[in-house]
Amino acid sequence: MSSPPNQAMSEESGRRNLRMPNDDEVFAVVTEHLGGNHVRLQCADGKTRMGRIPGRMKFRTWINEDDVVLAEPWDWQDEKANVEWRYDGQAADQLRREGHIE
């Protein structure tokens, strides 16, 4: 049997290295579930977009309202975006504390 991981190490600093957006990605907050694999996103650049949850995330990562995500706006339709990453509650709180999102 393996011993449980030591969680004290990550709690000492309280700061984790989080995935930050690339040049073509923005932070966004899920405001509404639209059914299927679509959500409404309020993006950090001030725009509201229709977000699409890709198949690779659809069943592995549950995305709920008020979740903080990374979205990649489409080049050809700026009002739509792909959801690329979801932050858990602790990571979202850290992003808010550091001023990345409101």
Backbone torsions as a table, in degrees:
resi	resn	phi	psi	omega
1	MET	NA	141.7	177.2
2	SER	-93.7	150.0	179.9
3	SER	-81.0	154.8	179.8
4	PRO	-66.1	149.5	-178.7
5	PRO	-64.7	147.8	-179.8
6	ASN	-80.0	110.2	-176.1
7	GLN	-87.3	-11.3	-178.0
8	ALA	-63.5	-31.0	-177.8
9	MET	-62.2	-43.6	-177.5
10	SER	-76.6	-21.8	-178.1
11	GLU	-84.7	-16.7	-177.7
12	GLU	-62.2	-51.3	-177.6
13	SER	-84.6	-31.3	-177.8
14	GLY	75.6	1.0	-179.6
15	ARG	-120.1	132.8	177.7
16	ARG	-116.5	154.3	173.4
17	ASN	-80.3	115.1	-175.9
18	LEU	-103.2	157.1	175.2
19	ARG	-70.3	125.9	179.3
20	MET	-103.6	156.0	-177.3
21	PRO	-68.2	144.1	171.4
22	ASN	-74.2	-175.9	-180.0
23	ASP	-60.3	-33.5	-176.1
24	ASP	-102.2	15.9	179.3
25	GLU	-118.0	153.8	177.2
26	VAL	-135.4	154.7	171.7
27	PHE	-72.5	147.3	178.3
28	ALA	-150.5	156.0	175.5
29	VAL	-116.6	133.2	178.8
30	VAL	-75.4	121.5	-178.7
31	THR	-102.9	-22.0	-175.1
32	GLU	-160.9	142.2	172.1
33	HIS	-92.0	128.4	-176.7
34	LEU	-104.1	4.0	179.7
35	GLY	96.5	151.3	-178.5
36	GLY	63.2	-130.5	-179.2
37	ASN	-110.9	34.1	-179.6
38	HIS	-120.0	141.7	177.5
39	VAL	-136.9	158.9	173.4
40	ARG	-95.6	130.6	-176.6
41	LEU	-116.5	136.3	168.6
42	GLN	-103.0	107.3	-172.4
43	CYS	-86.8	157.1	-177.8
44	ALA	-66.7	-20.2	178.4
45	ASP	-84.2	8.4	175.0
46	GLY	92.3	-4.0	-177.6
47	LYS	-97.1	149.5	172.1
48	THR	-100.7	127.6	-176.6
49	ARG	-128.0	156.5	169.6
50	MET	-84.2	122.6	-179.1
51	GLY	-101.9	141.3	177.5
52	ARG	-112.8	127.7	177.2
53	ILE	-88.9	116.3	-177.9
54	PRO	-68.9	158.1	-177.4
55	GLY	-56.9	-33.0	-178.6
56	ARG	-67.9	-19.8	178.6
57	MET	-103.1	-19.9	-166.1
58	LYS	-53.6	-46.9	-175.5
59	PHE	-102.3	-14.0	-178.5
60	ARG	-90.3	-32.6	-174.1
61	THR	-123.7	112.5	178.0
62	TRP	-80.9	128.4	180.0
63	ILE	-112.8	124.1	-176.8
64	ASN	-116.4	169.4	175.8
65	GLU	-62.5	146.1	-179.2
66	ASP	73.2	5.6	174.0
67	ASP	-73.9	146.3	175.1
68	VAL	-94.5	130.2	-176.9
69	VAL	-134.4	165.9	167.6
70	LEU	-99.9	130.2	179.8
71	ALA	-121.0	143.5	176.5
72	GLU	-114.1	103.5	-179.7
73	PRO	-60.9	145.8	179.0
74	TRP	-72.3	142.6	178.1
75	ASP	-66.5	-38.3	-172.0
76	TRP	-93.9	-14.8	177.0
77	GLN	-142.0	98.2	-173.4
78	ASP	-68.5	-18.0	-179.0
79	GLU	-83.5	3.7	177.5
80	LYS	-126.5	155.7	-177.7
81	ALA	-152.9	155.5	171.4
82	ASN	-96.0	138.4	173.6
83	VAL	-81.8	121.9	-175.4
84	GLU	-103.2	-26.3	-173.0
85	TRP	-159.5	145.4	174.8
86	ARG	-119.4	133.5	177.0
87	TYR	-93.2	140.7	175.2
88	ASP	-76.6	177.3	-174.6
89	GLY	-59.3	-44.0	180.0
90	GLN	-63.9	-42.7	-179.6
91	ALA	-65.7	-39.6	178.6
92	ALA	-64.0	-41.0	177.4
93	ASP	-62.5	-40.7	178.9
94	GLN	-64.0	-41.8	178.1
95	LEU	-62.1	-38.3	178.3
96	ARG	-67.9	-42.6	179.5
97	ARG	-61.8	-38.4	-177.1
98	GLU	-84.5	-0.8	174.1
99	GLY	82.8	14.0	178.7
100	HIS	-74.8	-34.7	179.5
101	ILE	-133.7	163.9	179.1
102	GLU	-89.3	NA	NA
